[in-house]
Every structure is written in structure tokens, then in C-alpha cells.
């Protein structure tokens, strides 16, 4: 494990390993060793990387940004509300910082995905996934961003996108530059004392499918409890707000996912 010399506004170390079982596992070990709030572990490859609902996490070795940040709080009530969504906001802003030509094309798909619109066909595809877990005191936020990977397995090609695919002239190894930008943005979103507390507004400005007709699966990822309606926004705790078809009032949902694809779930879900 080596120390990366990149800026971390959390005033904590940023470590790097070539291969780990998962950055989550490595971060949990660092927490046991007493590493401080804001410590980061990044890796070139995860042997057992996973996403939401334990779905496989597909990434080409050394091409993408894979990391977990350790955040420590006094108790569970001290954890910032809607932390996964706010991390997604930080990631989307950092992607636009890295590639300004993508301004307005990076969206947040509730609850934990970052989407990029491919200008050539106006289709949004997944560029990043976020997974958050807590033991009640420590919070582990795992982030995976497709950065320089230019080819995906056939079953993912219509569903996944990398920054390099959207911006062909992106510098070949931009992942650690992106990591630094994400850490700056995340610090601003959850800890900077002078940051306005308007995270909901900032998220809703880039909320994927806002104002559009959607199909939502309430509960577990394989749920058949489908709700059709209009996605109207997010609530004060980060819950998804939908106006079901035939109804006039919004309903709030804390668990579930938008049904965007009709077949095989895509990489990084």
C-alpha cells in the first residue's frame, strides 16, 4: 500500500493498492487500524468488487477510478442526511470539472448512479456507481467511475459509458486527477462551513428523469411491485418523490429503483 500525493481537503491520507478484494474491505481494515475521518483507499482492480444488491462490479484494470472513503461520526444521528445522493452530486460536479464539455450532460439517477448523456445519440448511460454502508459510527462510501475504459463487454455497451468515450481527447490517465476533484467537491457538499445548505436544489437541477414518466420498482431490486407515474423530485431526507398515474399527490419512496433498462442489468449497478 502506497500513499498518493494528491490533495485531500479532509486532511487525511489517500492510499493506493494495485489489487484488492474490494476497496470496501480495505477501508474496513484501515478503520480497525484507527485511520482518521476522510481516509481514502483506491485500487487499480477489485477481485470481488460489488455494487448495489451485490451485483458484480465490472471494470478494466487500471482504467477506472475505484475507491472507498472512510468517514467517522460520533453516532448514527451525526451522519449527514442523503449521503449517497450528495456523494453522487459531488461526483457529477467533479466529472464536469474534469471535462467541462460535459456541463449539463451529467445527471444523477436515484439512488446511487451517475449518468452521462452521449451527445451523438442523446442516450444517458451509466458512468459511475456509489455504494454506502455504515456500522453505526463509521461510514464507508464506495465509488466506481468509468474513466478511461473505451470498450465494454457486449451486454453492457448500450448501458455503460466512460468519460473517455464521451470526451475522446481526455488524458489517458485522468483517474487520480478526478479523485482529487471528487474529494474537493465532497468536502464542500458535506463539511465546508460556508456551503449553503441547498443540496436538494442542487441535486434536483440534475436529477435524471425529473418531470418524466417512469416505472419504479418499490423495495428490493427484483421487486414486482411496479409503480408508474411522474418523477417529481426528492424529499428532505433524499427520498424519491413520484406522482403515481391517476393520482394528484406525490408519494415518497426510500427503497427501490427506477426501471430504465428492460433486460440485463448493466455494469456498476
C-alpha positions as CSV (number, residue, x, y, z in Angstrom):
1,X,0.0,0.0,0.0
2,X,1.4,3.4,-1.0
3,X,0.5,6.9,-0.2
4,X,-0.7,9.1,-3.1
5,X,0.4,12.7,-3.1
6,X,-3.0,14.3,-4.0
7,X,-4.9,17.0,-2.3
8,X,-7.5,15.8,0.3
9,X,-9.4,18.6,2.0
10,X,-10.4,16.1,4.7
11,X,-6.7,16.3,5.9
12,X,-6.4,12.5,5.7
13,X,-4.2,10.1,3.8
14,X,-5.1,8.7,0.3
15,X,-3.8,5.2,-0.1
16,X,-3.4,3.1,-3.3
17,X,-3.2,-0.6,-4.0
18,X,-2.8,-2.3,-7.3
19,X,-5.2,-5.2,-6.5
20,X,-7.6,-5.7,-3.5
21,X,-10.6,-7.9,-2.9
22,X,-12.6,-4.7,-2.7
23,X,-11.8,-1.2,-1.6
24,X,-14.7,-1.7,1.0
25,X,-12.7,-4.5,2.6
26,X,-9.5,-2.4,2.6
27,X,-11.3,0.6,4.1
28,X,-12.8,-1.5,6.9
29,X,-9.3,-2.8,7.7
30,X,-8.0,0.8,7.8
31,X,-10.8,1.7,10.2
32,X,-9.8,-1.1,12.5
33,X,-6.3,0.3,12.4
34,X,-7.5,3.7,13.6
35,X,-7.2,5.6,10.3
36,X,-8.9,9.0,10.5
37,X,-12.1,10.6,9.1
38,X,-11.6,11.2,5.4
39,X,-9.1,8.4,4.7
40,X,-9.3,7.1,1.2
41,X,-8.2,3.8,-0.4
42,X,-8.1,3.5,-4.2
43,X,-7.2,0.5,-6.3
44,X,-6.5,-0.4,-9.9
45,X,-8.6,-3.6,-9.7
46,X,-11.0,-5.3,-7.3
47,X,-11.2,-9.1,-7.3
48,X,-14.6,-9.1,-5.6
49,X,-16.0,-5.7,-6.4
50,X,-19.7,-5.3,-6.0
51,X,-22.5,-2.8,-6.4
52,X,-25.9,-2.4,-5.1
53,X,-27.8,-5.6,-4.3
54,X,-24.5,-7.4,-4.5
55,X,-24.4,-7.1,-8.3
56,X,-21.0,-7.6,-9.9
57,X,-18.8,-4.6,-10.5
58,X,-17.1,-4.8,-13.9
59,X,-14.1,-2.6,-14.5
60,X,-11.0,-2.9,-16.7
61,X,-7.8,-2.9,-14.7
62,X,-6.1,0.4,-14.3
63,X,-8.5,2.3,-16.5
64,X,-11.1,3.4,-14.0
65,X,-11.4,5.1,-10.6
66,X,-12.3,2.7,-7.8
67,X,-12.1,3.9,-4.2
68,X,-13.7,4.0,-0.8
69,X,-13.6,6.9,1.6
70,X,-13.9,6.3,5.4
71,X,-16.0,8.8,7.3
72,X,-16.3,8.6,11.1
73,X,-19.0,10.2,13.2
74,X,-19.9,10.2,16.9
75,X,-23.2,8.3,16.3
76,X,-25.6,7.4,13.5
77,X,-27.6,10.6,14.0
78,X,-24.5,12.7,13.2
79,X,-24.2,11.1,9.7
80,X,-25.2,13.7,7.0
81,X,-28.6,13.1,5.5
82,X,-28.9,11.7,2.0
83,X,-25.2,11.0,2.0
84,X,-25.2,8.7,-1.1
85,X,-27.1,11.2,-3.2
86,X,-24.8,14.0,-2.0
87,X,-21.8,11.9,-2.9
88,X,-23.3,11.4,-6.3
89,X,-23.7,15.2,-6.6
90,X,-20.0,15.6,-5.8
91,X,-19.0,13.0,-8.3
92,X,-21.1,14.6,-11.1
93,X,-19.7,18.0,-10.4
94,X,-16.2,16.7,-10.4
95,X,-16.8,14.9,-13.7
96,X,-17.8,18.3,-15.2
97,X,-14.7,19.9,-13.5
98,X,-12.5,17.3,-15.2
99,X,-14.3,17.5,-18.6
100,X,-16.0,21.0,-18.9
101,X,-17.6,20.0,-22.3
102,X,-19.9,17.6,-20.3
103,X,-21.5,20.5,-18.4
104,X,-25.3,19.9,-18.4
105,X,-24.9,16.3,-19.6
106,X,-24.1,14.6,-16.3
107,X,-27.2,13.5,-14.3
108,X,-28.0,11.8,-11.0
109,X,-30.1,8.7,-11.2
110,X,-31.8,8.0,-7.8
111,X,-30.5,6.5,-5.6
112,X,-26.8,5.9,-6.4
113,X,-25.9,6.3,-10.1
114,X,-24.2,9.0,-12.2
115,X,-25.3,9.1,-15.9
116,X,-23.7,10.8,-18.8
117,X,-25.7,11.7,-21.9
118,X,-23.9,10.6,-25.1
119,X,-24.4,13.6,-27.4
120,X,-24.3,11.6,-30.6
121,X,-27.5,9.6,-29.7
122,X,-28.9,11.6,-26.8
123,X,-28.9,8.5,-24.6
124,X,-27.9,8.6,-21.0
125,X,-25.7,5.7,-19.8
126,X,-24.2,4.8,-16.5
127,X,-20.7,6.3,-15.8
128,X,-20.5,5.8,-12.0
129,X,-22.0,3.9,-9.1
130,X,-22.0,4.6,-5.4
131,X,-22.5,2.3,-2.5
132,X,-22.7,3.4,1.1
133,X,-22.6,1.2,4.2
134,X,-22.3,2.0,7.9
135,X,-21.5,0.2,11.1
136,X,-23.3,2.9,13.1
137,X,-20.2,5.0,13.6
138,X,-18.0,4.6,10.5
139,X,-19.4,5.2,7.1
140,X,-17.8,3.6,4.0
141,X,-18.6,5.2,0.7
142,X,-17.5,3.1,-2.3
143,X,-17.3,4.9,-5.6
144,X,-16.6,3.5,-9.1
145,X,-16.2,5.7,-12.1
146,X,-15.6,4.6,-15.7
147,X,-12.8,7.0,-16.7
148,X,-10.5,5.8,-19.4
149,X,-12.1,2.4,-20.4
150,X,-13.1,2.7,-24.1
151,X,-14.7,-0.7,-24.6
152,X,-17.2,-2.7,-22.6
153,X,-18.4,-6.3,-22.9
154,X,-21.2,-6.5,-25.5
155,X,-24.0,-6.9,-22.9
156,X,-23.0,-3.5,-21.3
157,X,-22.4,-1.4,-24.4
158,X,-25.8,0.2,-24.6
159,X,-25.9,0.8,-20.8
160,X,-22.5,1.9,-19.7
161,X,-20.3,4.8,-20.7
162,X,-16.9,6.1,-19.7
163,X,-15.8,9.7,-19.6
164,X,-13.2,9.0,-22.3
165,X,-16.0,7.7,-24.6
166,X,-17.9,10.9,-24.1
167,X,-14.8,13.1,-24.3
168,X,-12.4,11.3,-26.7
169,X,-9.5,13.7,-26.1
170,X,-9.5,13.0,-22.3
171,X,-5.9,12.5,-21.0
172,X,-5.3,8.7,-20.8
173,X,-4.7,8.5,-17.0
174,X,-7.1,11.0,-15.5
175,X,-8.4,8.9,-12.7
176,X,-6.4,10.4,-9.8
177,X,-7.0,13.9,-11.1
178,X,-10.7,13.1,-10.9
179,X,-10.3,11.6,-7.4
180,X,-8.8,14.8,-6.2
181,X,-11.7,16.8,-7.7
182,X,-14.3,14.4,-6.2
183,X,-12.7,14.8,-2.7
184,X,-12.8,18.6,-3.0
185,X,-16.5,18.5,-4.1
186,X,-17.5,16.0,-1.5
187,X,-15.9,18.1,1.3
188,X,-17.8,21.2,0.0
189,X,-21.1,19.3,-0.1
190,X,-21.0,17.7,3.4
191,X,-18.4,19.6,5.6
192,X,-17.5,23.1,4.3
193,X,-18.9,25.5,6.9
194,X,-19.7,28.2,4.3
195,X,-21.5,26.0,1.8
196,X,-25.2,26.8,1.5
197,X,-27.5,24.0,2.8
198,X,-29.3,23.7,-0.5
199,X,-28.2,20.2,-1.5
200,X,-31.7,19.2,-2.6
201,X,-31.9,22.1,-5.1
202,X,-28.5,21.3,-6.5
203,X,-29.5,17.6,-6.9
204,X,-32.9,18.3,-8.4
205,X,-31.2,20.5,-11.1
206,X,-29.5,17.4,-12.4
207,X,-32.0,14.7,-11.3
208,X,-32.3,12.0,-14.0
209,X,-35.9,11.7,-15.4
210,X,-37.2,14.6,-13.4
211,X,-40.6,15.6,-14.7
212,X,-40.8,12.5,-16.9
213,X,-42.9,9.3,-16.9
214,X,-41.1,6.5,-15.1
215,X,-41.6,2.9,-13.9
216,X,-40.4,2.4,-10.3
217,X,-39.8,-0.9,-8.6
218,X,-40.5,-0.4,-4.9
219,X,-38.5,-2.3,-2.4
220,X,-35.9,-4.9,-3.4
221,X,-34.2,-4.7,-6.8
222,X,-36.1,-7.7,-8.1
223,X,-39.4,-6.4,-6.8
224,X,-42.5,-6.8,-9.0
225,X,-44.3,-4.0,-7.1
226,X,-44.2,-1.6,-10.0
227,X,-45.4,2.0,-9.9
228,X,-45.9,4.1,-13.0
229,X,-46.0,7.8,-12.7
230,X,-44.2,11.1,-13.0
231,X,-40.9,11.6,-11.1
232,X,-41.3,14.9,-9.4
233,X,-38.2,15.3,-7.2
234,X,-36.6,14.2,-4.0
235,X,-37.7,14.8,-0.4
236,X,-35.8,16.4,2.6
237,X,-34.2,13.0,3.5
238,X,-33.3,12.1,0.0
239,X,-36.4,10.0,-0.7
240,X,-37.7,9.8,-4.3
241,X,-41.0,11.6,-5.0
242,X,-43.3,10.2,-7.6
243,X,-46.9,11.2,-8.6
244,X,-48.4,7.8,-9.5
245,X,-50.6,7.6,-12.5
246,X,-54.2,8.6,-11.7
247,X,-53.2,10.3,-8.5
248,X,-52.6,14.0,-7.7
249,X,-50.3,13.9,-4.8
250,X,-46.6,12.9,-4.5
251,X,-45.7,9.7,-2.8
252,X,-42.3,9.3,-1.2
253,X,-40.1,6.2,-1.5
254,X,-37.0,5.3,0.4
255,X,-36.1,2.0,-1.2
256,X,-36.4,0.8,-4.8
257,X,-35.0,1.6,-8.2
258,X,-36.0,3.1,-11.5
259,X,-36.6,0.6,-14.3
260,X,-34.5,2.1,-17.0
261,X,-33.4,-1.0,-18.9
262,X,-35.7,-3.8,-19.8
263,X,-33.1,-6.5,-19.9
264,X,-29.7,-7.5,-18.4
265,X,-28.6,-5.1,-15.6
266,X,-25.6,-3.0,-16.6
267,X,-22.1,-2.8,-15.2
268,X,-21.6,-0.9,-12.0
269,X,-25.3,-1.2,-10.9
